[in-house]
Amino acid sequence: MAKKVAVIGAGVSGLVSLKCCVDEGLEPTCFERTEDIGGLWRFKEYVEDGRASIYQSVITNTSKEMSCFSDFPMPEDFPNFLHNSKLLEYFRIFARKFDLLKYIQFQTTVLSVKKHPDFSSSGEWEVVTESNSKKQSAVFDAVMVCSGHHILPHIPLESFPGIEKFKGQYFHSRQYKHSEGFEGKHILVIGLGNSASDIAVELSKKAAQVFISTRHGSWVMSRISKDGYPWDMVFHTRFSSMLRNVLPQTIRKWMMEQQMNQWFNHENYGLEPQNKYLMKEPVINDDLPSRILYGAIKVKPRVKELTETSAIFEDGTVEKDIDVIVFATGYAFSFPFLEDSLVKVEDNMVSLYKYMFPPHLEKSTLACIGLIQPLGSIFPTVELQARWATRVFKGLCTLPSERTMMADIIKRSEKRIDLFGKSQSQTLQTNYIDYLDELASEIGAKPDLLSLLLKDPTLAVKLYFGPCNSYQYRLTGPGQWKGARSAIVTQKQRILKPLKTRALTASSNFPVPFLLKILALLAIVLAFFFQLQWF
């Protein structure tokens, strides 16, 4: 008899968890409190309690080839970076392709998840839900928590003396939807993450002036990288990851600074991070530097105090006539349907083995999916988490002892602080490729590069020096996909397809830069020869 699995939430993590359950022969039931799939990525004009909220203009910061599920590439005509509506379209195609909607109970809220009385022997859970004011209880063999961590806004008003006197409007970035209604305003945006930067840039097109206040600064990257390719396809390679892991810290940090300053000098723009050697998630924004360059946005330090109409900053400067303050200060997270004894949140942190499993349970039948912030795309990350969790539920993979898991949690936390710092926004941060490989190793899906080098050297080179995308984890092991190799070798054409919207006359196959290099080399040889003749 198939094991029954409760999946909480029908966003990205919930959808891919459903598919992984089906792939492993489990019987999933997904509880979604709203009327539709998509979670964070389904835009609505108004904010709903208990649901993530985005603004209308949100575009992905990771490219389609690095963000798609491992056995389901995005359509080749999709743009490389997707508007939220386009990404939601991909999720709908995915759900239809694998017939996932039939497992979802919409407009159903999970009220509680508690251990069954015989949990120590059965590992079962009692899940209480509510739909149309009617409560129901059911028993499940396992639970996958996929409710996300962008729901509970974090607004540290106690850090802003005078906020109670401020006469203007203030709100969390979660409330922001579009720039209408902010024409001619003087606006202060608190924070310098991706949302803060997006909102500041968008508002600066209509506001009289936008100020962005940052405590620590941040590196800012463009979506466009070398030769116009998406940034993450150049940044996230196994070769680059290896260099970052083996080089001495001082060299690695110097290389990071040089790389981040290639686009523009962050110090000149007032954006340079206070601790520039931390591997914090960079801001991805194509417009922020240009908006600063022509004065539409002004970068300010931390706010020291607020008055009725002004903001006083820690450097002593004052900006008057502030009409609106937007707090882009991140999120806290909680699990109101779980008891603290199961997953306890302290200082915006939880103790989970590899960001997934509570270490103290007698049976490993509860997993948190997506409670992580990788330095790369979240979608392949949650997919590998779900693939591992479902195999743990089936008994095909086992977890180590509680003592071993706790030691790993402590060690991982220390490493995270060393790499990313202690900021609340970094509590879920982790290296990208290292973490993907960890998860893949648990299920036997990590590619063996040495073996591939002997059998298929062309593919091995692409895996090591090319983009590390999700297809790599379908080449071998459980869930192997026959189309994985083809997806890897043809990804370039899917990148270029949406860009090739203008027919061009075929150019010569002999590139001009290469010809110039040959001519330069000949010139050097001739110069050397004539110099010898002179003597």
C-alpha positions as CSV (number, residue, x, y, z in Angstrom):
1,M,0.0,0.0,0.0
2,A,1.4,3.4,-1.0
3,K,2.4,5.7,1.8
4,K,0.2,8.8,2.1
5,V,2.0,12.2,2.1
6,A,0.6,15.6,3.1
7,V,2.1,18.5,1.1
8,I,1.4,21.9,2.6
9,G,1.3,24.6,-0.1
10,A,1.0,24.6,-3.9
11,G,3.8,27.0,-4.8
12,V,7.0,26.0,-6.4
13,S,8.1,23.7,-3.6
14,G,4.7,22.1,-3.3
15,L,4.3,21.4,-7.0
16,V,7.7,19.8,-7.4
17,S,7.1,17.8,-4.1
18,L,3.9,16.5,-5.6
19,K,5.7,15.3,-8.7
20,C,8.5,13.7,-6.7
21,C,5.9,11.9,-4.6
22,V,4.2,10.5,-7.7
23,D,7.6,9.5,-9.2
24,E,8.3,7.5,-6.1
25,G,4.9,5.8,-6.0
26,L,3.7,7.7,-3.0
27,E,0.1,9.0,-2.6
28,P,0.3,12.8,-2.0
29,T,-2.5,15.2,-1.0
30,C,-1.6,18.9,-1.3
31,F,-3.4,21.5,0.9
32,E,-3.4,25.0,-0.7
33,R,-5.1,27.8,1.3
34,T,-5.9,29.9,-1.9
35,E,-7.8,29.1,-5.1
36,D,-4.8,28.5,-7.4
37,I,-1.2,27.3,-7.7
38,G,1.9,29.5,-8.0
39,G,2.5,30.7,-4.4
40,L,4.8,33.7,-4.4
41,W,4.8,34.0,-8.2
42,R,1.1,34.5,-8.6
43,F,0.6,38.3,-8.6
44,K,-2.6,39.7,-7.2
45,E,-3.5,43.4,-7.0
46,Y,-4.1,43.2,-3.2
47,V,-2.3,41.6,-0.3
48,E,-3.7,38.5,1.2
49,D,-3.1,37.4,4.8
50,G,-1.0,34.3,5.1
51,R,0.2,34.4,1.5
52,A,3.4,35.8,-0.1
53,S,3.0,39.0,-2.1
54,I,4.9,40.4,-5.0
55,Y,4.8,43.7,-7.1
56,Q,3.5,43.7,-10.6
57,S,6.9,44.2,-12.3
58,V,8.8,41.3,-10.7
59,I,11.2,39.5,-13.0
60,T,13.3,36.5,-12.1
61,N,16.9,37.1,-11.1
62,T,17.9,33.6,-12.3
63,S,17.8,32.6,-15.9
64,K,15.4,30.0,-17.4
65,E,18.1,27.4,-18.1
66,M,19.3,27.6,-14.5
67,S,15.8,27.7,-13.1
68,C,13.8,25.0,-14.9
69,F,13.1,21.6,-13.3
70,S,15.6,19.0,-14.2
71,D,13.5,16.9,-16.6
72,F,11.3,19.7,-18.0
73,P,13.2,22.5,-19.8
74,M,11.3,25.7,-20.3
75,P,10.0,26.4,-23.9
76,E,12.8,27.7,-26.0
77,D,10.9,30.8,-27.0
78,F,10.5,31.9,-23.4
79,P,12.8,34.9,-22.6
80,N,15.9,34.2,-20.5
81,F,14.6,36.1,-17.5
82,L,10.9,35.8,-16.9
83,H,8.2,38.2,-15.8
84,N,6.3,36.6,-12.9
85,S,3.3,35.9,-15.2
86,K,5.5,34.0,-17.6
87,L,7.0,31.9,-14.8
88,L,3.5,31.2,-13.6
89,E,2.7,30.0,-17.1
90,Y,5.6,27.5,-16.9
91,F,4.3,26.2,-13.6
92,R,0.9,25.7,-15.1
93,I,2.4,23.8,-18.1
94,F,4.4,21.7,-15.6
95,A,1.4,20.9,-13.5
96,R,-0.7,19.9,-16.6
97,K,2.2,17.8,-18.1
98,F,2.5,15.7,-14.9
99,D,-1.2,15.8,-14.0
100,L,-0.6,17.4,-10.6
101,L,-3.8,19.4,-10.1
102,K,-5.8,16.3,-9.2
103,Y,-3.8,16.0,-6.0
104,I,-4.5,19.5,-4.7
105,Q,-7.3,20.6,-2.4
106,F,-7.7,24.3,-2.9
107,Q,-9.0,26.8,-0.4
108,T,-8.0,24.5,2.4
109,T,-6.0,25.8,5.3
110,V,-3.8,23.5,7.5
111,L,-4.6,24.3,11.1
112,S,-2.3,21.8,12.8
113,V,0.2,19.0,12.2
114,K,0.7,16.7,15.2
115,K,2.3,13.4,15.9
116,H,-0.1,10.5,15.9
117,P,-0.3,8.8,19.3
118,D,1.8,5.8,18.0
119,F,4.3,8.1,16.2
120,S,7.4,6.5,17.7
121,S,6.6,3.2,15.9
122,S,4.5,4.4,12.9
123,G,5.9,7.8,12.2
124,E,2.4,9.0,11.3
125,W,1.0,12.5,11.5
126,E,-2.5,13.8,12.3
127,V,-3.3,16.8,10.0
128,V,-6.2,19.0,10.7
129,T,-7.5,21.2,7.9
130,E,-10.3,23.7,7.4
131,S,-12.3,24.4,4.2
132,N,-15.5,26.3,3.9
133,S,-15.6,26.6,7.7
134,K,-15.6,22.9,8.0
135,K,-12.8,21.1,9.8
136,Q,-11.4,17.7,8.9
137,S,-8.7,15.4,10.3
138,A,-6.7,12.8,8.4
139,V,-3.7,10.6,9.1
140,F,-0.6,10.7,6.9
141,D,2.6,8.7,6.8
142,A,4.7,11.8,6.1
143,V,4.5,15.6,5.8
144,M,6.3,18.0,3.4
145,V,6.1,21.6,4.6
146,C,6.2,23.8,1.5
147,S,4.6,27.0,2.9
148,G,7.5,29.3,2.0
149,H,9.3,32.0,4.0
150,H,8.2,35.3,2.4
151,I,4.9,35.8,4.3
152,L,5.6,37.4,7.7
153,P,7.0,40.9,7.2
154,H,9.9,42.0,9.4
155,I,9.6,45.7,10.3
156,P,12.0,46.6,13.1
157,L,10.3,49.9,14.0
158,E,12.2,50.0,17.3
159,S,15.3,50.7,15.3
160,F,13.8,53.9,13.9
161,P,13.4,56.4,16.7
162,G,10.8,59.0,15.9
163,I,8.7,56.8,13.6
164,E,5.7,57.5,15.8
165,K,6.0,61.2,15.0
166,F,6.4,60.7,11.2
167,K,3.4,62.3,9.4
168,G,3.9,60.6,6.1
169,Q,3.0,57.2,4.9
170,Y,5.1,54.1,5.7
171,F,4.6,50.4,4.9
172,H,6.5,47.2,4.3
173,S,7.6,46.3,0.7
174,R,5.2,43.4,0.8
175,Q,2.4,46.0,0.5
176,Y,3.9,47.6,-2.7
177,K,2.3,46.7,-6.0
178,H,3.1,49.4,-8.6
179,S,4.2,53.0,-8.9
180,E,0.9,54.6,-9.5
181,G,0.0,57.2,-6.8
182,F,3.6,58.0,-5.9
183,E,4.0,60.8,-8.6
184,G,6.0,63.8,-7.4
185,K,6.7,62.2,-3.9
186,H,10.0,62.2,-1.9
187,I,10.4,58.6,-1.0
188,L,12.8,56.8,1.4
189,V,13.4,53.1,0.8
190,I,15.0,51.3,3.8
191,G,17.1,48.3,2.8
192,L,19.3,47.3,-0.2
193,G,18.1,43.8,-1.2
194,N,16.6,42.9,-4.5
195,S,13.1,44.1,-3.6
196,A,14.5,47.4,-2.2
197,S,16.4,48.0,-5.4
198,D,13.6,47.1,-7.7
199,I,11.1,49.3,-5.9
200,A,13.5,52.2,-5.7
201,V,14.3,52.0,-9.4
202,E,10.6,51.7,-10.3
203,L,9.5,54.6,-8.1
204,S,12.3,56.8,-9.3
205,K,10.7,57.0,-12.7
206,K,7.7,58.9,-11.2
207,A,8.8,60.3,-7.8
208,A,10.4,63.7,-7.3
209,Q,13.3,62.0,-5.5
210,V,14.1,58.5,-4.1
211,F,16.6,57.9,-1.4
212,I,17.8,54.4,-0.5
213,S,19.2,53.8,3.0
214,T,21.6,50.9,3.6
215,R,23.4,49.9,6.7
216,H,26.0,47.7,5.1
217,G,25.9,48.3,1.4
218,S,25.9,45.5,-1.2
219,W,27.5,44.3,-4.4
220,V,25.2,44.9,-7.4
221,M,25.3,42.7,-10.5
222,S,23.6,42.9,-13.9
223,R,21.6,40.1,-15.3
224,I,23.8,40.4,-18.4
225,S,27.3,38.9,-18.2
226,K,30.1,38.0,-20.5
227,D,29.2,38.2,-24.2
228,G,25.6,39.0,-23.2
229,Y,24.9,35.6,-21.6
230,P,22.8,35.4,-18.4
231,W,25.0,36.1,-15.3
232,D,24.3,32.8,-13.6
233,M,25.3,30.7,-16.6
234,V,28.7,32.3,-16.3
235,F,29.0,32.5,-12.5
236,H,27.7,29.1,-11.5
237,T,30.1,26.6,-13.0
238,R,31.8,23.7,-11.3
239,F,35.2,25.1,-12.2
240,S,34.4,28.5,-10.7
241,S,33.0,26.8,-7.6
242,M,36.2,24.7,-7.3
243,L,38.3,27.8,-7.4
244,R,36.2,29.5,-4.7
245,N,36.6,26.5,-2.5
246,V,40.3,25.8,-2.9
247,L,41.9,29.2,-3.2
248,P,43.2,30.9,0.0
249,Q,40.6,33.2,1.5
250,T,42.5,36.4,0.8
251,I,42.9,35.5,-2.9
252,R,39.2,34.4,-3.2
253,K,38.0,37.6,-1.6
254,W,40.2,39.7,-3.8
255,M,38.9,37.9,-6.9
256,M,35.4,38.5,-5.7
257,E,36.0,42.2,-5.3
258,Q,37.6,42.5,-8.8
259,Q,34.7,40.6,-10.4
260,M,32.0,42.7,-8.7
261,N,33.7,45.9,-9.6
262,Q,34.0,45.1,-13.3
263,W,30.7,46.7,-14.2
264,F,31.2,49.8,-12.1
265,N,33.2,50.9,-9.0
266,H,30.9,50.3,-6.1
267,E,32.8,52.7,-3.8
268,N,32.2,55.6,-6.2
269,Y,28.4,54.9,-6.0
270,G,28.2,54.6,-2.2
271,L,27.3,50.9,-2.5
272,E,30.4,49.1,-1.5
273,P,29.6,46.5,1.2
274,Q,30.9,47.4,4.7
275,N,32.4,43.9,4.9
276,K,33.1,43.4,1.2
277,Y,34.6,40.0,1.7
278,L,31.5,38.3,2.9
279,M,29.9,36.1,0.3
280,K,26.5,37.7,0.7
281,E,23.9,37.4,-2.0
282,P,24.5,40.3,-4.5
283,V,21.7,42.5,-5.6
284,I,20.6,41.7,-9.2
285,N,19.5,44.9,-10.9
286,D,20.2,46.3,-14.4
287,D,19.1,49.8,-13.7
288,L,20.2,50.9,-10.2
289,P,23.7,52.3,-11.1
290,S,22.3,54.4,-14.0
291,R,19.5,55.7,-11.8
292,I,22.1,56.7,-9.2
293,L,24.3,58.2,-12.0
294,Y,21.8,60.8,-13.0
295,G,20.5,61.5,-9.5
296,A,17.0,59.9,-9.5
297,I,18.2,57.7,-6.6
298,K,20.5,58.9,-3.9
299,V,22.3,56.4,-1.6
300,K,22.2,57.2,2.1
301,P,23.6,55.5,5.2
302,R,21.6,54.1,8.1
303,V,18.7,56.2,9.4
304,K,19.5,57.5,12.9
305,E,16.2,59.2,13.6
306,L,12.9,60.3,12.0
307,T,11.0,63.5,12.6
308,E,7.6,64.6,11.4
309,T,8.8,65.1,7.9
310,S,12.5,64.4,7.8
311,A,15.0,61.6,8.0
312,I,18.3,62.1,9.9
313,F,21.1,59.8,8.9
314,E,24.1,58.5,10.9
315,D,26.5,60.7,9.0
316,G,24.6,63.7,10.2
317,T,22.9,64.6,6.9
318,V,19.2,65.4,6.8
319,E,16.7,64.8,4.0
320,K,13.6,66.9,4.4
321,D,10.0,66.7,3.1
322,I,9.9,62.9,3.1
323,D,6.4,61.8,2.0
324,V,6.8,58.0,2.0
325,I,9.0,55.4,3.7
326,V,9.1,51.8,2.3
327,F,10.6,49.2,4.7
328,A,12.2,46.6,2.5
329,T,13.6,44.9,5.6
330,G,12.9,41.3,4.8
331,Y,10.8,38.6,6.4
332,A,10.6,36.5,9.5
333,F,9.2,33.0,9.1
334,S,7.0,30.8,11.3
335,F,5.0,27.6,11.1
336,P,1.8,28.3,13.0
337,F,0.5,24.8,12.3
338,L,3.5,23.1,13.8
339,E,4.3,22.8,17.5
340,D,7.6,24.4,18.7
341,S,8.8,21.0,19.7
342,L,8.8,20.0,16.0
343,V,10.3,23.0,14.3
344,K,11.2,25.9,16.6
345,V,12.1,29.3,15.1
346,E,14.6,31.3,17.2
347,D,16.2,34.6,15.9
348,N,14.9,33.7,12.5
349,M,16.7,30.4,12.5
350,V,15.7,26.8,12.7
351,S,17.7,23.7,13.5
352,L,17.2,21.4,10.6
353,Y,19.5,18.8,9.2
354,K,20.7,20.1,5.8
355,Y,18.0,22.8,6.0
356,M,15.3,20.0,5.8
357,F,14.9,17.5,8.6
358,P,14.2,18.1,12.4
359,P,17.0,16.0,13.9
360,H,15.2,14.9,17.1
361,L,12.3,12.9,15.6
362,E,12.1,9.2,16.2
363,K,11.0,8.7,12.6
364,S,12.2,10.9,9.7
365,T,8.8,11.6,8.2
366,L,8.6,15.4,8.2
367,A,10.7,17.6,5.9
368,C,10.7,21.3,5.2
369,I,11.1,22.0,1.5
370,G,12.3,25.5,0.3
371,L,13.4,26.9,3.7
372,I,16.7,28.0,2.2
373,Q,18.3,30.8,0.3
374,P,20.9,29.5,-2.1
375,L,23.3,31.7,-4.0
376,G,21.5,30.6,-7.2
377,S,18.1,29.5,-8.3
378,I,15.7,28.1,-5.7
379,F,13.9,25.9,-8.2
380,P,16.5,23.1,-8.8
381,T,17.4,23.3,-5.1
382,V,13.8,22.5,-3.9
383,E,13.5,19.8,-6.5
384,L,16.6,18.0,-5.2
385,Q,15.3,18.5,-1.6
386,A,12.0,16.9,-2.6
387,R,13.7,14.0,-4.4
388,W,15.7,13.2,-1.3
389,A,12.8,13.6,1.1
390,T,10.5,11.3,-0.8
391,R,13.2,8.6,-0.9
392,V,13.8,9.0,2.9
393,F,10.0,8.5,3.4
394,K,10.1,5.3,1.4
395,G,13.1,4.0,3.4
396,L,15.4,4.0,0.4
397,C,17.6,6.6,2.1
398,T,18.4,6.8,5.8
399,L,19.4,9.8,7.9
400,P,22.3,9.5,10.4
401,S,21.9,9.6,14.2
402,E,20.6,12.6,16.0
403,R,24.0,13.3,17.4
404,T,25.6,13.3,13.9
405,M,22.8,15.5,12.5
406,M,23.2,18.1,15.4
407,A,27.0,18.2,14.8
408,D,26.3,18.9,11.1
409,I,23.8,21.7,12.0
410,I,26.4,23.4,14.3
411,K,29.2,23.0,11.8
412,R,27.1,24.3,8.9
413,S,25.9,27.3,11.0
414,E,29.5,28.3,11.8
415,K,30.5,28.0,8.2
416,R,27.5,30.1,7.1
417,I,28.4,32.9,9.6
418,D,32.0,32.8,8.3
419,L,31.0,33.1,4.7
420,F,27.8,35.2,4.8
421,G,27.8,37.0,8.2
422,K,25.3,37.2,11.0
423,S,22.6,39.4,9.4
424,Q,19.0,38.2,9.8
425,S,18.7,38.2,6.0
426,Q,21.5,35.6,5.7
427,T,20.2,32.9,8.1
428,L,19.1,30.7,5.3
429,Q,22.0,31.4,3.0
430,T,24.1,28.6,1.5
431,N,26.6,27.9,-1.3
432,Y,24.8,26.8,-4.5
433,I,26.7,24.0,-6.3
434,D,28.1,22.6,-3.1
435,Y,24.6,22.2,-1.6
436,L,23.1,20.8,-4.8
437,D,25.9,18.2,-5.0
438,E,25.3,17.3,-1.3
439,L,21.6,16.6,-2.0
440,A,22.4,14.7,-5.2
441,S,24.9,12.5,-3.4
442,E,22.3,11.5,-0.9
443,I,20.2,9.9,-3.7
444,G,23.0,8.8,-6.0
445,A,22.3,11.4,-8.7
446,K,25.6,13.4,-8.6
447,P,27.4,13.1,-11.9
448,D,30.7,11.2,-11.8
449,L,33.0,13.5,-13.8
450,L,36.0,11.2,-13.9
451,S,33.9,8.3,-15.3
452,L,32.3,10.7,-17.8
453,L,35.7,12.0,-18.9
454,L,36.5,8.5,-20.1
455,K,33.1,7.6,-21.6
456,D,31.9,11.0,-22.9
457,P,34.7,13.7,-22.7
458,T,32.6,16.3,-24.5
459,L,29.9,16.1,-22.0
460,A,32.3,16.0,-19.1
461,V,33.9,19.2,-20.2
462,K,30.5,20.9,-20.5
463,L,29.6,19.7,-17.0
464,Y,32.8,21.1,-15.5
465,F,33.3,24.3,-17.3
466,G,29.8,25.1,-18.4
467,P,26.7,26.2,-16.4
468,C,25.8,23.8,-13.5
469,N,22.1,23.5,-14.2
470,S,19.6,21.0,-13.0
471,Y,19.9,18.6,-16.0
472,Q,23.2,17.4,-14.6
473,Y,21.3,15.7,-11.8
474,R,19.2,13.5,-14.2
475,L,22.2,11.9,-16.0
476,T,22.5,9.0,-13.5
477,G,20.9,7.5,-10.5
478,P,17.2,7.2,-9.6
479,G,15.0,9.4,-11.7
480,Q,17.4,9.3,-14.6
481,W,16.1,11.2,-17.7
482,K,17.0,10.1,-21.2
483,G,16.8,13.7,-22.4
484,A,19.3,15.1,-19.9
485,R,22.4,14.9,-22.1
486,S,20.6,16.5,-25.0
487,A,19.2,19.3,-22.8
488,I,22.8,20.1,-21.7
489,V,24.3,20.2,-25.1
490,T,21.4,22.2,-26.7
491,Q,21.0,24.8,-23.9
492,K,22.8,27.5,-25.9
493,Q,20.2,27.4,-28.7
494,R,17.4,27.8,-26.1
495,I,19.3,30.9,-24.7
496,L,19.6,32.4,-28.1
497,K,16.2,31.5,-29.6
498,P,14.2,34.4,-27.9
499,L,17.0,36.8,-28.8
500,K,17.1,36.0,-32.6
501,T,14.0,38.1,-33.5
502,R,15.7,39.9,-36.3
503,A,17.1,38.1,-39.4
504,L,20.7,39.0,-40.1
505,T,22.9,38.4,-43.1
506,A,25.2,35.5,-42.4
507,S,28.6,36.9,-41.5
508,S,32.0,35.4,-42.5
509,N,33.0,32.3,-40.6
510,F,36.4,33.8,-40.1
511,P,36.1,36.2,-37.1
512,V,37.6,39.6,-37.5
513,P,39.1,39.7,-33.9
514,F,40.9,36.5,-34.7
515,L,42.3,38.0,-37.9
516,L,43.5,41.0,-36.0
517,K,45.3,38.9,-33.5
518,I,47.1,37.0,-36.3
519,L,48.1,40.3,-37.9
520,A,49.3,41.7,-34.6
521,L,51.4,38.5,-34.0
522,L,52.9,38.9,-37.5
523,A,53.7,42.5,-36.8
524,I,55.5,41.5,-33.6
525,V,57.5,38.9,-35.5
526,L,58.5,41.3,-38.3
527,A,59.4,44.0,-35.8
528,F,61.7,41.5,-34.0
529,F,63.2,40.4,-37.3
530,F,64.0,44.0,-38.4
531,Q,65.4,44.8,-35.0
532,L,67.9,41.9,-35.5
533,Q,68.7,43.2,-38.9
534,W,69.5,46.6,-37.4
535,F,72.2,45.1,-35.2
